[in-house]
Amino acid sequence: MKKEFVLGFALVLFLYCFNGIANAVVDLSTFVTENYVTSTNGPGNWVVNGTANNLVTQFNNSDASIFRSGGSIDVNMRRITGEFYSINNDDDAMGFVFGFQNRGQMYLFGWKKQTQSGNLAGMYLSLLDTGDSANDPDRKDFFNIPSYPSSVRTILRENTLSWSSFTTYNFILDFRPGQIDISIFQGANELESWSVLDSTFTNGDFGFYNNSQASSTYGNLEVSCLSFSVKHLETGNNYVSLQGAYDEYGVQSFDTFLMTSSDLNENIIFDRDLVVKLKGGYDCDFSSINGVSTVHGSMIIKNGTVIIDKITII
């Protein structure tokens, strides 16, 4: 009679190199600064802090300044979440950039606290495109100023909502080539949700944005995949679930399934007379390991053997 095993948090039967470490927020210590000094305000001063280098504070009342990953985060088919806030009562702008190609070409999500001389308060999503890396946007291109004609700045979305000092805001950015989805939250309250179709840039770097808003902190950045979660190494086929991959016709004994370092919510049943290997923690392209995979559910072995590596079962 075949025995049924449920793999849970404490069970080690059939496990190889069980790793229970949770995915960490992004270490910001390798990020680089892009300053756009166009007035006497001067450059930004970004200082990384937090127990795991997970936060960064921009201290100066600077011109437009960006603190970006330096190419380590490509937004293509990624979900990026994080937060920002300011403890300064000034009335300028915070936000983030993505699809960053070079200093003159990027998407910008900005949020201005108050209207000043035609510079409108509220959130705005801009496409900035000077045409090449040799030309920087003008100072006013980084804001939403309808009275300032610009061939560089295209406003894709906007609203009139102001932000408040001493208040933490969270964001979710989902980036697919041709589609940009942004949601902004204050606690559990969703303040804005935009879905924008634009294919000017289909990949690029991610970074935080500050413009003349001193003592602003950003961070607790997490990056996950919007693409397939499982890859059958031997066939090259991709799947959205581990169960779907395992059930596929043609799986052979000692085949390997690669899993991204993300969350899978499923209960998986292994019921074939096969030895299969599950290797977790891969990036979205399945090219390198950058963490662990987390299965929220159960793994039940009715037949065969399952060998797992860098997978947490909750």
GUBAKOL-787218 format. One record per residue: residue number from 1; residue in one letter; x, y, z of N, C-alpha, C in turn. Coordinates in steps of 0.2 Angstrom, whole numbers, plus 5000, padded with zeros to 4 digits. Layout:
<pts>
PT   num   residu     nX     nY     nZ    caX    caY    caZ     cX     cY     cZ
PT   NUM        A      X      Y      Z      X      Y      Z      X      Y      Z
...
</pts>
This chain:
<pts>
PT   num   residu     nX     nY     nZ    caX    caY    caZ     cX     cY     cZ
PT     1        M   5004   4994   5000   5000   5000   5000   5004   5006   5000
PT     2        K   5003   5011   4996   5007   5017   4995   5005   5022   5001
PT     3        K   5010   5025   5004   5009   5030   5009   5008   5037   5006
PT     4        E   5005   5041   5010   5003   5048   5008   5007   5052   5013
PT     5        F   5011   5057   5010   5015   5061   5014   5013   5068   5013
PT     6        V   5012   5072   5018   5010   5079   5017   5016   5083   5019
PT     7        L   5020   5087   5015   5025   5091   5017   5023   5097   5020
PT     8        G   5025   5098   5026   5024   5104   5030   5030   5108   5032
PT     9        F   5029   5112   5036   5035   5117   5039   5040   5112   5042
PT    10        A   5038   5107   5046   5043   5104   5050   5046   5097   5047
PT    11        L   5042   5095   5042   5044   5088   5039   5050   5089   5034
PT    12        V   5055   5084   5035   5061   5084   5031   5061   5078   5026
PT    13        L   5057   5074   5027   5057   5068   5022   5056   5070   5015
PT    14        F   5061   5067   5011   5061   5069   5004   5064   5076   5003
PT    15        L   5066   5079   5008   5068   5086   5007   5076   5086   5006
PT    16        Y   5078   5091   5001   5085   5091   5000   5087   5099   5001
PT    17        C   5091   5101   5005   5093   5108   5006   5087   5112   5007
PT    18        F   5083   5111   5012   5077   5115   5014   5079   5122   5016
PT    19        N   5077   5127   5013   5079   5134   5015   5073   5138   5017
PT    20        G   5072   5140   5023   5066   5143   5026   5067   5151   5026
PT    21        I   5072   5154   5023   5073   5161   5023   5068   5164   5019
PT    22        A   5065   5169   5021   5060   5173   5017   5064   5178   5013
PT    23        N   5060   5180   5007   5063   5185   5003   5064   5191   5006
PT    24        A   5070   5195   5005   5071   5201   5008   5070   5207   5004
PT    25        V   5069   5213   5007   5068   5219   5003   5075   5221   4999
PT    26        V   5074   5225   4994   5080   5226   4990   5085   5230   4995
PT    27        D   5092   5228   4994   5097   5232   4997   5099   5238   4993
PT    28        L   5098   5244   4995   5099   5250   4991   5106   5253   4991
PT    29        S   5111   5249   4994   5118   5252   4995   5121   5252   4988
PT    30        T   5119   5249   4983   5122   5249   4977   5119   5254   4972
PT    31        F   5114   5257   4974   5110   5262   4969   5115   5268   4967
PT    32        V   5113   5271   4962   5117   5277   4960   5113   5283   4959
PT    33        T   5116   5289   4959   5112   5295   4959   5113   5298   4952
PT    34        E   5107   5301   4950   5107   5306   4944   5104   5312   4946
PT    35        N   5109   5317   4946   5107   5324   4948   5106   5329   4942
PT    36        Y   5100   5332   4942   5099   5337   4937   5099   5344   4939
PT    37        V   5105   5347   4940   5106   5353   4943   5105   5359   4938
PT    38        T   5100   5362   4939   5098   5368   4934   5096   5374   4938
PT    39        S   5098   5375   4944   5097   5381   4948   5101   5381   4954
PT    40        T   5100   5386   4958   5105   5386   4964   5103   5381   4970
PT    41        N   5098   5377   4969   5096   5372   4974   5101   5367   4975
PT    42        G   5105   5365   4969   5110   5361   4970   5108   5353   4969
PT    43        P   5113   5349   4970   5111   5342   4969   5108   5338   4975
PT    44        G   5105   5333   4974   5102   5329   4980   5107   5325   4984
PT    45        N   5105   5324   4990   5110   5320   4995   5106   5314   4997
PT    46        W   5107   5309   4994   5104   5302   4996   5108   5298   5001
PT    47        V   5106   5297   5006   5109   5293   5011   5105   5286   5013
PT    48        V   5109   5281   5012   5105   5274   5013   5106   5273   5021
PT    49        N   5100   5270   5023   5100   5269   5030   5095   5262   5031
PT    50        G   5093   5261   5037   5089   5255   5039   5093   5249   5040
PT    51        T   5090   5244   5044   5094   5239   5047   5097   5234   5041
PT    52        A   5094   5234   5035   5096   5230   5030   5097   5235   5023
PT    53        N   5099   5241   5024   5100   5245   5019   5094   5246   5015
PT    54        N   5088   5245   5018   5082   5245   5014   5078   5252   5014
PT    55        L   5082   5257   5016   5079   5264   5016   5084   5269   5013
PT    56        V   5081   5274   5010   5086   5280   5008   5082   5286   5009
PT    57        T   5086   5291   5012   5083   5298   5013   5087   5303   5009
PT    58        Q   5083   5307   5006   5086   5313   5002   5085   5319   5006
PT    59        F   5091   5322   5008   5091   5327   5013   5090   5334   5011
PT    60        N   5092   5335   5005   5093   5342   5002   5086   5345   4999
PT    61        N   5086   5351   4999   5081   5355   4995   5084   5356   4988
PT    62        S   5084   5350   4984   5088   5350   4978   5084   5351   4972
PT    63        D   5087   5352   4966   5084   5351   4960   5082   5344   4959
PT    64        A   5079   5342   4953   5077   5335   4952   5083   5331   4953
PT    65        S   5081   5325   4956   5087   5320   4958   5084   5313   4958
PT    66        I   5087   5308   4955   5085   5302   4955   5090   5297   4958
PT    67        F   5088   5292   4962   5092   5287   4965   5090   5280   4962
PT    68        R   5093   5278   4957   5091   5272   4954   5096   5266   4955
PT    69        S   5093   5260   4952   5097   5254   4954   5103   5253   4950
PT    70        G   5104   5257   4945   5111   5256   4941   5110   5250   4936
PT    71        G   5104   5248   4935   5103   5242   4930   5102   5236   4933
PT    72        S   5102   5235   4940   5101   5229   4943   5093   5227   4943
PT    73        I   5089   5232   4943   5082   5231   4942   5079   5233   4935
PT    74        D   5077   5228   4931   5074   5229   4925   5067   5228   4926
PT    75        V   5063   5234   4924   5056   5233   4926   5052   5229   4921
PT    76        N   5055   5227   4916   5051   5223   4911   5048   5216   4914
PT    77        M   5041   5216   4914   5037   5210   4917   5039   5209   4925
PT    78        R   5039   5215   4928   5040   5215   4935   5035   5219   4939
PT    79        R   5033   5216   4945   5029   5220   4950   5034   5223   4955
PT    80        I   5034   5230   4956   5038   5233   4961   5034   5237   4966
PT    81        T   5035   5235   4972   5032   5239   4977   5037   5242   4982
PT    82        G   5034   5247   4985   5038   5251   4990   5034   5257   4993
PT    83        E   5038   5261   4996   5035   5267   5000   5039   5273   5000
PT    84        F   5036   5278   5002   5039   5285   5002   5035   5289   5007
PT    85        Y   5039   5294   5010   5036   5299   5014   5041   5305   5016
PT    86        S   5038   5310   5018   5042   5316   5019   5040   5319   5026
PT    87        I   5046   5321   5030   5044   5324   5037   5046   5331   5036
PT    88        N   5046   5334   5030   5047   5341   5029   5040   5344   5026
PT    89        N   5039   5350   5029   5032   5353   5027   5033   5357   5021
PT    90        D   5038   5356   5017   5038   5360   5010   5033   5357   5006
PT    91        D   5032   5360   5000   5026   5358   4995   5028   5356   4989
PT    92        D   5034   5352   4988   5036   5350   4981   5035   5343   4980
PT    93        A   5039   5339   4977   5038   5333   4973   5042   5327   4976
PT    94        M   5039   5321   4976   5042   5315   4977   5039   5310   4972
PT    95        G   5042   5304   4971   5039   5299   4967   5045   5294   4965
PT    96        F   5044   5291   4959   5049   5286   4956   5049   5287   4949
PT    97        V   5055   5284   4946   5055   5283   4939   5056   5276   4937
PT    98        F   5054   5274   4931   5055   5267   4928   5055   5267   4921
PT    99        G   5058   5262   4918   5059   5262   4911   5065   5267   4909
PT   100        F   5069   5268   4914   5074   5273   4913   5079   5270   4908
PT   101        Q   5080   5274   4902   5085   5272   4897   5091   5275   4898
PT   102        N   5091   5282   4899   5097   5286   4901   5094   5292   4904
PT   103        R   5098   5297   4905   5096   5304   4908   5091   5307   4905
PT   104        G   5089   5306   4898   5084   5310   4895   5078   5306   4893
PT   105        Q   5078   5299   4895   5072   5295   4892   5070   5291   4898
PT   106        M   5064   5292   4900   5061   5288   4906   5054   5289   4907
PT   107        Y   5050   5285   4911   5044   5287   4913   5045   5289   4920
PT   108        L   5041   5294   4922   5041   5297   4929   5034   5298   4932
PT   109        F   5034   5295   4938   5028   5296   4942   5030   5301   4948
PT   110        G   5027   5307   4947   5028   5312   4952   5022   5314   4956
PT   111        W   5023   5317   4962   5017   5319   4966   5019   5325   4969
PT   112        K   5016   5331   4967   5017   5337   4970   5012   5339   4975
PT   113        K   5014   5342   4981   5010   5343   4987   5005   5349   4985
PT   114        Q   5008   5355   4983   5004   5361   4982   5005   5364   4975
PT   115        T   5000   5367   4973   5001   5371   4967   5005   5377   4968
PT   116        Q   5010   5379   4963   5014   5385   4964   5015   5388   4957
PT   117        S   5013   5394   4956   5014   5397   4949   5013   5393   4943
PT   118        G   5008   5390   4943   5006   5385   4937   5009   5378   4938
PT   119        N   5013   5377   4943   5015   5370   4944   5010   5366   4948
PT   120        L   5006   5362   4945   5000   5359   4948   5002   5354   4953
PT   121        A   4997   5355   4959   4997   5349   4964   4994   5343   4961
PT   122        G   4996   5337   4964   4993   5331   4962   4998   5326   4959
PT   123        M   4996   5320   4958   5000   5315   4955   5000   5316   4947
PT   124        Y   5006   5314   4944   5006   5314   4937   5011   5309   4934
PT   125        L   5009   5306   4929   5013   5301   4926   5015   5304   4919
PT   126        S   5022   5305   4918   5025   5308   4913   5029   5303   4909
PT   127        L   5029   5304   4902   5034   5301   4898   5039   5307   4896
PT   128        L   5045   5306   4898   5051   5311   4897   5055   5308   4891
PT   129        D   5056   5312   4886   5060   5309   4880   5063   5315   4877
PT   130        T   5070   5316   4878   5073   5321   4875   5076   5318   4868
PT   131        G   5075   5312   4867   5078   5309   4860   5084   5305   4861
PT   132        D   5088   5307   4866   5095   5303   4866   5097   5305   4873
PT   133        S   5103   5302   4875   5106   5302   4881   5110   5308   4882
PT   134        A   5111   5312   4877   5116   5318   4877   5112   5324   4880
PT   135        N   5105   5324   4880   5101   5330   4882   5097   5328   4888
PT   136        D   5098   5332   4894   5094   5332   4899   5087   5335   4899
PT   137        P   5082   5333   4902   5076   5337   4902   5077   5343   4906
PT   138        D   5073   5348   4904   5073   5355   4907   5070   5354   4914
PT   139        R   5072   5359   4919   5069   5359   4925   5061   5358   4926
PT   140        K   5058   5362   4921   5051   5362   4922   5048   5355   4919
PT   141        D   5052   5351   4915   5049   5345   4912   5048   5340   4917
PT   142        F   5051   5341   4923   5050   5336   4929   5043   5337   4933
PT   143        F   5040   5343   4931   5034   5344   4935   5028   5344   4930
PT   144        N   5022   5345   4932   5016   5346   4928   5014   5353   4927
PT   145        I   5017   5356   4922   5015   5364   4921   5012   5365   4914
PT   146        P   5006   5365   4914   5002   5365   4908   5004   5371   4904
PT   147        S   5006   5377   4907   5007   5383   4904   5014   5383   4900
PT   148        Y   5018   5378   4902   5025   5377   4899   5025   5372   4894
PT   149        P   5025   5375   4887   5025   5370   4882   5032   5366   4881
PT   150        S   5031   5360   4880   5037   5355   4880   5036   5350   4875
PT   151        S   5041   5349   4871   5041   5343   4867   5045   5337   4870
PT   152        V   5047   5338   4876   5050   5332   4880   5046   5329   4884
PT   153        R   5041   5332   4887   5036   5329   4892   5029   5328   4889
PT   154        T   5027   5322   4890   5020   5320   4889   5017   5318   4895
PT   155        I   5011   5321   4897   5008   5319   4903   5003   5314   4901
PT   156        L   5004   5308   4904   5000   5302   4902   4994   5301   4907
PT   157        R   4994   5303   4913   4989   5303   4918   4990   5308   4923
PT   158        E   4985   5311   4926   4986   5316   4932   4980   5316   4936
PT   159        N   4981   5319   4942   4975   5320   4946   4977   5327   4950
PT   160        T   4972   5329   4955   4974   5335   4959   4974   5333   4966
PT   161        L   4976   5327   4968   4976   5325   4975   4983   5327   4978
PT   162        S   4983   5330   4984   4989   5332   4987   4991   5327   4992
PT   163        W   4998   5327   4994   5000   5322   4999   5001   5326   5005
PT   164        S   5002   5322   5011   5003   5326   5017   5010   5324   5020
PT   165        S   5013   5328   5024   5019   5327   5027   5018   5322   5033
PT   166        F   5023   5318   5035   5023   5314   5040   5018   5308   5039
PT   167        T   5016   5306   5033   5012   5301   5031   5015   5296   5026
PT   168        T   5015   5290   5027   5018   5285   5023   5013   5283   5017
PT   169        Y   5016   5283   5011   5012   5281   5005   5016   5275   5002
PT   170        N   5012   5270   5000   5014   5264   4997   5012   5264   4990
PT   171        F   5016   5261   4986   5015   5260   4978   5016   5253   4976
PT   172        I   5012   5252   4971   5013   5245   4967   5013   5247   4959
PT   173        L   5019   5245   4956   5020   5246   4949   5020   5240   4946
PT   174        D   5016   5239   4941   5016   5233   4937   5018   5235   4930
PT   175        F   5023   5232   4927   5026   5235   4921   5026   5229   4916
PT   176        R   5022   5229   4911   5022   5225   4905   5023   5229   4899
PT   177        P   5027   5227   4894   5028   5231   4888   5022   5233   4885
PT   178        G   5021   5239   4885   5015   5242   4882   5009   5244   4887
PT   179        Q   5010   5241   4893   5005   5243   4898   5008   5244   4905
PT   180        I   5006   5250   4908   5009   5252   4915   5003   5252   4919
PT   181        D   5003   5249   4925   4998   5249   4930   5001   5252   4937
PT   182        I   4999   5257   4939   5001   5260   4946   4995   5261   4950
PT   183        S   4997   5259   4957   4992   5260   4962   4995   5263   4968
PT   184        I   4992   5268   4971   4995   5272   4977   4990   5271   4983
PT   185        F   4993   5269   4989   4989   5268   4995   4992   5272   5000
PT   186        Q   4987   5274   5005   4989   5276   5011   4986   5271   5016
PT   187        G   4990   5267   5019   4988   5261   5023   4984   5256   5018
PT   188        A   4978   5254   5020   4974   5250   5016   4969   5254   5011
PT   189        N   4970   5261   5012   4965   5265   5007   4969   5266   5001
PT   190        E   4966   5264   4995   4968   5265   4989   4967   5272   4986
PT   191        L   4972   5276   4985   4971   5283   4983   4970   5284   4976
PT   192        E   4973   5280   4972   4973   5281   4965   4975   5274   4962
PT   193        S   4972   5273   4956   4974   5267   4952   4974   5269   4944
PT   194        W   4979   5268   4941   4980   5270   4934   4982   5264   4930
PT   195        S   4979   5263   4924   4981   5258   4919   4982   5262   4913
PT   196        V   4989   5262   4910   4990   5266   4905   4994   5262   4899
PT   197        L   4991   5263   4893   4994   5260   4887   4999   5264   4884
PT   198        D   5006   5262   4884   5011   5266   4881   5017   5261   4880
PT   199        S   5020   5261   4874   5025   5256   4872   5031   5260   4870
PT   200        T   5032   5266   4872   5038   5270   4870   5044   5266   4873
PT   201        F   5044   5264   4879   5050   5261   4882   5047   5254   4885
PT   202        T   5050   5249   4883   5048   5242   4885   5052   5239   4891
PT   203        N   5057   5242   4893   5061   5240   4899   5064   5245   4902
PT   204        G   5069   5244   4906   5073   5250   4909   5074   5250   4916
PT   205        D   5078   5254   4919   5079   5254   4926   5074   5257   4930
PT   206        F   5074   5256   4937   5069   5259   4942   5073   5263   4947
PT   207        G   5070   5269   4949   5073   5273   4954   5068   5277   4957
PT   208        F   5070   5280   4963   5066   5285   4967   5068   5292   4964
PT   209        Y   5063   5296   4965   5063   5303   4962   5061   5308   4967
PT   210        N   5065   5313   4968   5064   5319   4972   5065   5325   4969
PT   211        N   5061   5330   4970   5062   5337   4967   5061   5342   4972
PT   212        S   5066   5345   4975   5065   5351   4980   5061   5349   4986
PT   213        Q   5061   5343   4988   5057   5340   4994   5062   5337   4999
PT   214        A   5065   5341   5003   5070   5339   5008   5067   5334   5013
PT   215        S   5072   5330   5016   5070   5325   5022   5064   5320   5019
PT   216        S   5065   5317   5014   5060   5313   5011   5064   5306   5011
PT   217        T   5060   5301   5013   5063   5294   5014   5059   5289   5009
PT   218        Y   5063   5285   5006   5060   5280   5002   5063   5273   5003
PT   219        G   5059   5268   5001   5062   5261   5002   5057   5255   5003
PT   220        N   5059   5250   5007   5056   5244   5008   5054   5241   5001
PT   221        L   5058   5241   4996   5057   5240   4989   5057   5232   4989
PT   222        E   5052   5229   4985   5052   5222   4983   5050   5222   4976
PT   223        V   5053   5217   4973   5053   5215   4966   5051   5208   4965
PT   224        S   5045   5207   4961   5043   5200   4959   5041   5200   4952
PT   225        C   5040   5194   4950   5039   5193   4943   5031   5193   4941
PT   226        L   5030   5196   4935   5023   5195   4932   5023   5190   4927
PT   227        S   5028   5187   4926   5028   5181   4920   5027   5175   4923
PT   228        F   5029   5169   4920   5027   5163   4922   5032   5161   4929
PT   229        S   5029   5157   4933   5032   5155   4939   5036   5149   4939
PT   230        V   5035   5145   4934   5038   5138   4934   5041   5137   4927
PT   231        K   5047   5134   4927   5050   5132   4920   5052   5125   4921
PT   232        H   5050   5121   4916   5052   5114   4915   5059   5114   4911
PT   233        L   5064   5112   4915   5071   5114   4912   5072   5109   4906
PT   234        E   5070   5103   4906   5071   5099   4900   5068   5101   4894
PT   235        T   5062   5103   4894   5058   5105   4888   5058   5113   4887
PT   236        G   5060   5117   4892   5060   5124   4891   5053   5127   4892
PT   237        N   5048   5123   4893   5041   5126   4893   5040   5129   4900
PT   238        N   5036   5135   4900   5034   5139   4906   5027   5138   4908
PT   239        Y   5026   5139   4915   5019   5137   4918   5018   5142   4923
PT   240        V   5012   5143   4924   5009   5148   4929   5009   5144   4936
PT   241        S   5009   5138   4936   5008   5134   4942   5013   5128   4942
PT   242        L   5015   5126   4948   5019   5120   4949   5015   5113   4947
PT   243        Q   5008   5113   4949   5004   5108   4948   5003   5107   4940
PT   244        G   5002   5112   4937   5002   5112   4929   5008   5109   4926
PT   245        A   5014   5111   4928   5020   5109   4926   5021   5102   4927
PT   246        Y   5020   5099   4933   5021   5092   4935   5016   5088   4931
PT   247        D   5010   5090   4930   5005   5086   4926   5006   5086   4919
PT   248        E   5010   5090   4916   5011   5090   4909   5013   5083   4906
PT   249        Y   5011   5081   4900   5013   5075   4897   5020   5076   4895
PT   250        G   5024   5070   4896   5031   5070   4894   5036   5071   4899
PT   251        V   5034   5073   4905   5038   5073   4911   5041   5067   4912
PT   252        Q   5048   5066   4913   5052   5060   4914   5055   5060   4921
PT   253        S   5057   5054   4923   5060   5054   4930   5067   5058   4930
PT   254        F   5068   5061   4935   5074   5065   4936   5074   5072   4932
PT   255        D   5068   5074   4930   5067   5080   4927   5067   5086   4932
PT   256        T   5069   5092   4930   5070   5097   4935   5065   5103   4933
PT   257        F   5062   5106   4938   5057   5111   4938   5060   5117   4941
PT   258        L   5061   5123   4938   5064   5129   4941   5058   5133   4943
PT   259        M   5059   5137   4949   5053   5141   4951   5056   5148   4953
PT   260        T   5053   5153   4951   5055   5160   4953   5054   5161   4960
PT   261        S   5058   5166   4963   5058   5168   4970   5052   5172   4971
PT   262        S   5046   5169   4971   5040   5173   4972   5035   5168   4976
PT   263        D   5029   5170   4977   5024   5166   4981   5020   5162   4976
PT   264        L   5019   5156   4977   5014   5152   4974   5009   5150   4979
PT   265        N   5002   5151   4977   4997   5149   4981   4993   5143   4978
PT   266        E   4995   5137   4981   4992   5131   4978   4994   5125   4982
PT   267        N   4989   5120   4982   4990   5114   4985   4992   5109   4980
PT   268        I   4998   5106   4980   5001   5102   4975   5001   5094   4977
PT   269        I   4999   5090   4972   4999   5083   4973   5004   5080   4968
PT   270        F   5008   5076   4971   5013   5072   4967   5011   5065   4967
PT   271        D   5008   5062   4961   5005   5056   4961   5008   5051   4955
PT   272        R   5014   5053   4953   5017   5049   4947   5023   5045   4950
PT   273        D   5024   5040   4947   5030   5036   4949   5036   5038   4946
PT   274        L   5038   5044   4948   5044   5048   4945   5048   5051   4951
PT   275        V   5054   5052   4950   5058   5056   4954   5059   5063   4951
PT   276        V   5057   5069   4954   5057   5075   4951   5061   5080   4956
PT   277        K   5064   5085   4953   5068   5090   4957   5065   5096   4956
PT   278        L   5064   5100   4961   5061   5107   4962   5067   5111   4964
PT   279        K   5069   5116   4960   5074   5121   4962   5071   5128   4962
PT   280        G   5071   5131   4968   5068   5138   4969   5073   5143   4969
PT   281        G   5070   5149   4970   5074   5155   4971   5076   5159   4964
PT   282        Y   5074   5157   4959   5076   5160   4952   5073   5167   4951
PT   283        D   5077   5171   4947   5074   5177   4945   5069   5176   4939
PT   284        C   5066   5181   4937   5061   5181   4932   5062   5177   4926
PT   285        D   5069   5178   4924   5071   5175   4918   5074   5168   4919
PT   286        F   5074   5165   4925   5076   5159   4926   5084   5158   4925
PT   287        S   5087   5163   4925   5095   5163   4923   5099   5163   4929
PT   288        S   5097   5166   4935   5101   5166   4941   5097   5165   4947
PT   289        I   5100   5163   4953   5096   5163   4959   5097   5169   4963
PT   290        N   5091   5172   4966   5092   5178   4969   5087   5178   4976
PT   291        G   5085   5172   4978   5081   5171   4984   5079   5164   4985
PT   292        V   5073   5164   4988   5069   5157   4988   5062   5158   4986
PT   293        S   5059   5152   4984   5052   5152   4982   5048   5150   4988
PT   294        T   5042   5153   4988   5037   5151   4994   5031   5148   4992
PT   295        V   5029   5142   4994   5023   5139   4992   5018   5140   4998
PT   296        H   5013   5143   4997   5008   5144   5002   5002   5139   5001
PT   297        G   5003   5133   5005   4999   5128   5004   5002   5121   5006
PT   298        S   5001   5116   5003   5003   5109   5005   5006   5106   4999
PT   299        M   5011   5101   5000   5014   5097   4995   5012   5090   4997
PT   300        I   5008   5086   4994   5006   5079   4995   5010   5074   4990
PT   301        I   5014   5070   4993   5017   5064   4989   5013   5058   4989
PT   302        K   5009   5056   4984   5006   5050   4984   5010   5044   4980
PT   303        N   5015   5046   4976   5019   5042   4973   5025   5045   4971
PT   304        G   5031   5042   4970   5037   5044   4968   5041   5048   4973
PT   305        T   5046   5052   4971   5050   5056   4976   5051   5063   4973
PT   306        V   5051   5067   4978   5052   5074   4976   5058   5077   4980
PT   307        I   5062   5080   4976   5068   5083   4979   5068   5091   4979
PT   308        I   5068   5094   4984   5067   5102   4983   5073   5105   4986
PT   309        D   5074   5111   4983   5080   5116   4985   5078   5123   4985
PT   310        K   5079   5126   4990   5077   5134   4991   5070   5135   4990
PT   311        I   5066   5131   4993   5059   5132   4993   5056   5132   5000
PT   312        T   5052   5137   5002   5049   5137   5009   5041   5135   5008
PT   313        I   5039   5131   5012   5032   5129   5012   5029   5131   5018
PT   314        I   5023   5135   5017   5020   5138   5023   5013   5135   5023
</pts>
